Amino acid sequence: MLWHEVTIHTTEEAQEMISNFLYEAGAGGVSIEESGTLSKERNTRYGELYDQPLNDIPEGEAVIKGYYADSTDMDAVIEELTPRVAELREYGIDPGKSLISWKTVDEDEWAHAWKQYFKPLRVSERLTIKPTWEEYTPESPDEAIIELDPGMAFGTGTHPTTALCLRALEKNISGGEEVIDVGTGSGILAVGAMLLGAKSVLALDLDPVAVESARENVALNKLEKFITVKESDLLSLLGGEGVADTAAGEMWPSARPGHTLEGTPAEQVTVDSLGVTLPVKIVVANILAEIIVLFTDDVYRALQPGGLYITSGIYKDKEGLVANALQESGFEIMEVSREEDWVAFTAGKR
């Protein structure tokens, strides 16, 4: 089967927004390749060895590829993508070179080739991410294995922001906590929270493809009784109007105002349908900084007194923006963690 491959040369800072643009233009899959330079600071606390560059992409840059069915009108796709990528500058996001090109490729060239680079990875003291097609033997009885099959629609869970969130969850879950995972994607943080001892998790995402992927990964880890996956955002869940009418909402048009869990009016949402009881002990969100700052007040409402908000997806130049939003909502910043050019916050409700 033939596919059309769109390639965009951009920055690591812009990669998540551009990936979203590709999906919204009809991509059946997206791949992201960041700089593999050895000058990049890397976390080696769990024994990772980096002795050769992974690629020749300059530091701070990224190459993103989207894949479209053979019948797709590619002129229309390029016409849609070009102004949206350029518009990122208006929101303080540098898209870099913004070079866009496309070619036709055979499915076998991309659909499975990426799997050879996805190996079991120890991301914290207790958690290891393992692709379903790889064999792996735990190194100790305390090691917990996250079985993951991301497909082409989601990352492998090895991005620094995912690791930062998982490590923060490991530090702060002592057992029995109820957790909300906002923007769950593949469901990796929800699964990790359960393996670390949470009582139950509500995993939310606006993207129906993400919801399906998360449910599949929850099932792979045999956690269906403990993780509830819903198509919603936190604002709608709490009765807000979503982010669609905001500046960031213009970049994220899948946000839909006025609806809650899969279209259910707010007053009809029950504890049974959520799988957790509001307010909860922990909220975790690994999403864009521009989206994070829109609902810090809502996260505060969703948390118990003394509850924790763990959030990442924050590029280094947005650290101050997120810190200010958290503090303005009443949070106390308990810890700031960094890996490569990415930042994670653990903030407490006063």
C-alpha positions as CSV (number, residue, x, y, z in Angstrom):
1,M,0.0,0.0,0.0
2,L,1.2,3.5,-0.9
3,W,1.2,6.5,1.5
4,H,2.1,10.1,1.1
5,E,4.8,11.2,3.6
6,V,4.9,14.9,4.6
7,T,8.2,16.0,6.2
8,I,8.4,19.2,8.3
9,H,11.8,20.5,9.5
10,T,11.1,22.4,12.7
11,T,12.2,22.8,16.4
12,E,11.8,20.6,19.4
13,E,9.7,23.3,21.0
14,A,7.1,23.2,18.2
15,Q,7.0,19.5,17.7
16,E,3.8,18.7,19.7
17,M,1.8,21.5,18.0
18,I,2.9,20.5,14.5
19,S,2.2,16.9,15.2
20,N,-1.3,17.9,16.2
21,F,-1.7,19.9,13.0
22,L,-0.7,16.8,10.9
23,Y,-3.3,14.7,12.6
24,E,-6.0,17.3,12.2
25,A,-5.1,17.5,8.5
26,G,-5.9,13.8,8.3
27,A,-2.6,12.0,9.0
28,G,-2.9,8.3,9.7
29,G,0.4,8.4,11.7
30,V,3.1,10.8,12.8
31,S,6.8,10.2,13.6
32,I,9.1,12.6,15.4
33,E,12.9,12.5,15.3
34,E,14.7,14.9,17.6
35,S,18.4,15.9,17.6
36,G,20.7,13.0,18.5
37,T,23.7,15.2,19.2
38,L,26.0,14.0,22.0
39,S,26.3,17.6,23.3
40,K,22.7,17.3,24.6
41,E,22.5,16.7,28.3
42,R,21.0,13.3,29.0
43,N,19.8,11.4,32.1
44,T,22.0,8.4,32.7
45,R,21.0,7.6,36.3
46,Y,19.6,4.2,35.2
47,G,22.6,3.1,33.2
48,E,21.7,4.5,29.7
49,L,24.9,4.8,27.6
50,Y,25.1,7.4,24.8
51,D,28.4,6.9,22.9
52,Q,27.3,7.7,19.4
53,P,25.0,10.5,17.9
54,L,21.6,9.1,17.0
55,N,21.3,11.3,13.9
56,D,22.7,14.4,12.3
57,I,19.7,16.7,13.2
58,P,21.1,20.0,14.7
59,E,20.6,20.5,18.4
60,G,17.2,22.0,19.2
61,E,15.7,20.9,15.9
62,A,13.3,18.1,15.0
63,V,12.0,16.4,11.9
64,I,8.4,15.4,11.9
65,K,6.7,13.2,9.4
66,G,3.0,12.6,8.8
67,Y,1.5,9.8,6.7
68,Y,-1.6,10.2,4.5
69,A,-3.6,7.7,2.5
70,D,-2.8,7.4,-1.2
71,S,-6.1,9.1,-2.2
72,T,-5.4,12.2,-0.1
73,D,-5.3,15.6,-1.9
74,M,-1.8,16.6,-0.9
75,D,-1.9,20.0,-2.4
76,A,-4.8,20.7,0.0
77,V,-2.9,19.3,3.0
78,I,0.1,21.4,2.3
79,E,-2.1,24.5,1.8
80,E,-3.7,23.8,5.2
81,L,-0.4,23.1,7.1
82,T,1.7,26.0,5.8
83,P,-0.1,28.9,7.4
84,R,-0.8,27.0,10.6
85,V,2.9,26.3,11.1
86,A,3.9,29.9,10.4
87,E,1.2,31.1,12.8
88,L,2.9,29.5,15.7
89,R,5.2,32.5,16.0
90,E,2.2,34.6,17.0
91,Y,1.9,32.4,20.1
92,G,5.5,32.6,21.1
93,I,6.4,29.2,19.6
94,D,9.4,29.1,17.3
95,P,8.7,26.7,14.3
96,G,12.3,27.1,13.1
97,K,13.0,26.5,9.4
98,S,9.4,25.3,8.8
99,L,10.5,23.5,5.6
100,I,7.6,21.3,4.3
101,S,7.9,18.7,1.6
102,W,6.2,15.4,0.7
103,K,6.8,12.2,-1.3
104,T,5.1,8.9,-1.9
105,V,6.4,5.8,0.0
106,D,5.5,2.2,0.5
107,E,3.8,1.3,3.8
108,D,6.6,-1.2,4.7
109,E,9.1,1.7,4.7
110,W,7.5,3.3,7.8
111,A,4.7,1.3,9.4
112,H,7.0,-1.0,11.3
113,A,10.5,0.2,10.7
114,W,10.4,2.4,13.8
115,K,9.8,-0.6,16.1
116,Q,13.5,-1.7,15.8
117,Y,14.5,1.5,17.8
118,F,12.0,1.0,20.6
119,K,13.5,-1.2,23.3
120,P,12.7,-1.8,26.9
121,L,13.7,1.3,28.9
122,R,14.1,1.8,32.6
123,V,12.7,5.3,33.3
124,S,12.7,5.3,37.1
125,E,13.8,3.3,40.1
126,R,10.8,1.1,39.8
127,L,9.3,1.5,36.3
128,T,10.4,0.1,33.0
129,I,8.6,0.7,29.7
130,K,8.4,-2.4,27.5
131,P,7.1,-2.6,24.0
132,T,4.8,-5.6,23.6
133,W,6.9,-7.2,20.9
134,E,10.1,-7.3,23.0
135,E,11.1,-9.9,25.5
136,Y,12.3,-8.6,28.9
137,T,13.1,-10.1,32.3
138,P,12.7,-7.7,35.3
139,E,16.0,-7.0,37.0
140,S,14.5,-7.1,40.5
141,P,11.3,-8.1,42.3
142,D,10.4,-4.4,42.8
143,E,10.6,-3.5,39.1
144,A,7.2,-2.8,37.5
145,I,6.7,-3.3,33.8
146,I,4.5,-1.0,31.7
147,E,3.4,-2.9,28.6
148,L,3.0,-0.4,25.8
149,D,1.9,-0.7,22.1
150,P,1.7,3.0,21.0
151,G,1.1,2.3,17.3
152,M,2.0,5.1,15.0
153,A,-0.4,7.6,16.6
154,F,1.5,8.1,19.9
155,G,5.0,8.3,21.3
156,T,6.9,5.4,22.8
157,G,6.8,6.9,26.2
158,T,10.5,7.6,26.1
159,H,10.2,11.4,25.7
160,P,11.8,13.3,28.6
161,T,8.5,14.8,29.7
162,T,6.9,11.3,30.1
163,A,9.9,10.2,32.2
164,L,9.7,13.3,34.3
165,C,6.0,12.7,35.1
166,L,6.6,9.0,35.9
167,R,9.4,9.8,38.3
168,A,7.3,12.5,40.0
169,L,4.4,10.0,40.4
170,E,6.9,7.5,41.8
171,K,8.0,10.0,44.4
172,N,4.5,11.0,45.5
173,I,2.3,7.9,45.3
174,S,2.5,6.1,48.6
175,G,-0.6,3.8,48.0
176,G,-4.3,4.2,47.7
177,E,-4.4,7.6,45.9
178,E,-7.1,8.5,43.3
179,V,-5.5,10.1,40.3
180,I,-6.7,12.1,37.2
181,D,-4.6,11.9,34.1
182,V,-5.4,14.9,31.8
183,G,-4.4,14.4,28.1
184,T,-3.7,10.7,28.6
185,G,-2.5,9.9,25.0
186,S,-1.4,6.3,25.1
187,G,-2.4,5.9,28.7
188,I,1.2,5.4,29.9
189,L,0.9,7.8,32.9
190,A,-2.4,6.2,34.1
191,V,-0.8,2.7,33.9
192,G,2.3,3.9,35.6
193,A,0.3,5.4,38.5
194,M,-1.6,2.1,39.0
195,L,1.6,0.1,39.0
196,L,3.0,2.5,41.6
197,G,0.1,1.8,44.0
198,A,-2.7,4.2,43.1
199,K,-6.2,3.1,44.0
200,S,-7.8,4.2,40.7
201,V,-7.2,6.5,37.8
202,L,-9.5,8.6,35.6
203,A,-7.7,9.1,32.2
204,L,-9.1,11.9,30.0
205,D,-8.4,12.9,26.4
206,L,-10.2,14.9,23.8
207,D,-8.9,12.8,20.9
208,P,-11.0,9.7,20.2
209,V,-8.0,8.0,18.7
210,A,-6.1,8.6,22.0
211,V,-9.0,7.3,24.0
212,E,-9.0,4.0,22.0
213,S,-5.2,3.7,22.3
214,A,-5.3,4.3,26.0
215,R,-8.0,1.7,26.5
216,E,-6.0,-0.9,24.5
217,N,-2.9,-0.2,26.6
218,V,-4.9,-0.4,29.8
219,A,-6.2,-3.8,28.7
220,L,-2.6,-4.9,27.8
221,N,-1.7,-4.2,31.5
222,K,-4.9,-5.9,32.8
223,L,-6.0,-2.7,34.6
224,E,-9.5,-2.2,33.2
225,K,-11.1,-2.5,36.6
226,F,-8.9,0.3,38.0
227,I,-8.5,2.8,35.1
228,T,-11.4,4.6,33.5
229,V,-10.7,6.2,30.1
230,K,-13.0,9.0,29.0
231,E,-13.3,11.3,26.0
232,S,-13.3,14.7,27.8
233,D,-11.1,17.5,29.2
234,L,-10.9,18.4,32.8
235,L,-12.6,21.8,32.3
236,S,-15.7,20.2,30.9
237,L,-15.7,17.5,33.6
238,L,-15.9,20.2,36.2
239,G,-18.6,22.1,34.3
240,G,-16.3,24.6,32.5
241,E,-16.5,25.7,28.9
242,G,-13.3,24.1,27.6
243,V,-10.5,25.9,25.8
244,A,-11.9,26.2,22.3
245,D,-12.6,29.9,22.6
246,T,-9.1,30.8,23.9
247,A,-6.0,31.7,21.9
248,A,-4.5,28.3,22.6
249,G,-7.8,26.7,21.7
250,E,-7.4,28.1,18.2
251,M,-4.2,26.0,17.9
252,W,-6.1,23.0,19.5
253,P,-9.5,23.0,17.7
254,S,-10.4,19.6,19.0
255,A,-11.2,21.2,22.3
256,R,-15.0,21.4,22.4
257,P,-16.9,23.7,24.8
258,G,-20.0,22.9,26.7
259,H,-19.7,19.1,26.9
260,T,-18.4,16.6,29.5
261,L,-17.6,13.0,29.3
262,E,-18.3,11.8,25.7
263,G,-21.1,14.4,25.4
264,T,-22.8,13.8,28.7
265,P,-24.1,17.0,30.4
266,A,-22.1,17.8,33.6
267,E,-25.1,17.2,35.9
268,Q,-25.4,13.6,34.7
269,V,-21.8,12.6,35.4
270,T,-21.7,10.2,38.4
271,V,-18.9,8.9,40.6
272,D,-19.5,5.5,39.1
273,S,-18.9,6.8,35.6
274,L,-15.6,8.5,36.6
275,G,-14.0,5.7,38.6
276,V,-12.8,8.2,41.1
277,T,-14.4,10.5,43.7
278,L,-13.8,14.2,43.3
279,P,-11.8,15.9,44.7
280,V,-8.8,13.6,44.1
281,K,-5.3,13.4,45.6
282,I,-3.2,13.8,42.4
283,V,-3.7,15.3,39.0
284,V,-1.1,14.7,36.3
285,A,-0.9,16.3,32.9
286,N,1.8,15.9,30.2
287,I,0.6,18.5,27.7
288,L,1.7,21.8,26.1
289,A,2.5,24.7,28.4
290,E,0.1,26.9,26.5
291,I,-2.7,24.5,27.4
292,I,-1.6,23.9,31.0
293,V,-1.9,27.6,31.9
294,L,-5.5,27.6,30.8
295,F,-6.9,25.3,33.5
296,T,-4.7,25.6,36.6
297,D,-7.8,27.0,38.4
298,D,-9.7,23.9,37.4
299,V,-7.0,21.6,38.6
300,Y,-7.0,23.4,41.9
301,R,-10.7,22.7,42.2
302,A,-10.3,19.0,41.3
303,L,-7.7,18.5,44.1
304,Q,-8.1,17.8,47.8
305,P,-6.4,20.1,50.2
306,G,-2.8,19.0,50.2
307,G,-3.3,17.4,46.8
308,L,-0.6,17.5,44.2
309,Y,-0.5,18.6,40.6
310,I,2.3,17.0,38.5
311,T,2.7,18.6,35.1
312,S,5.1,18.5,32.2
313,G,5.2,19.0,28.4
314,I,6.9,22.3,29.2
315,Y,9.7,23.6,27.1
316,K,12.4,25.5,29.0
317,D,11.4,28.9,27.7
318,K,7.8,28.4,29.0
319,E,8.9,27.6,32.6
320,G,8.2,31.0,33.9
321,L,4.8,31.2,32.2
322,V,3.7,27.9,33.9
323,A,5.2,28.8,37.3
324,N,3.3,32.1,37.3
325,A,0.0,30.4,36.4
326,L,0.4,27.8,39.1
327,Q,1.1,30.4,41.8
328,E,-1.7,32.7,40.7
329,S,-4.1,29.8,41.1
330,G,-2.9,29.2,44.7
331,F,-0.5,26.4,44.2
332,E,2.8,26.1,46.1
333,I,5.6,24.8,43.8
334,M,7.1,21.9,45.6
335,E,9.7,20.7,43.1
336,V,10.9,21.6,39.6
337,S,12.6,18.8,37.6
338,R,14.5,19.1,34.3
339,E,15.7,16.8,31.6
340,E,17.3,18.0,28.4
341,D,15.3,21.1,27.5
342,W,12.1,20.1,29.2
343,V,10.6,21.0,32.6
344,A,8.2,19.3,35.1
345,F,6.5,20.9,38.1
346,T,5.1,19.2,41.2
347,A,2.8,21.7,42.9
348,G,0.7,21.4,46.0
349,K,-2.7,22.7,46.8
350,R,-2.4,24.9,49.9
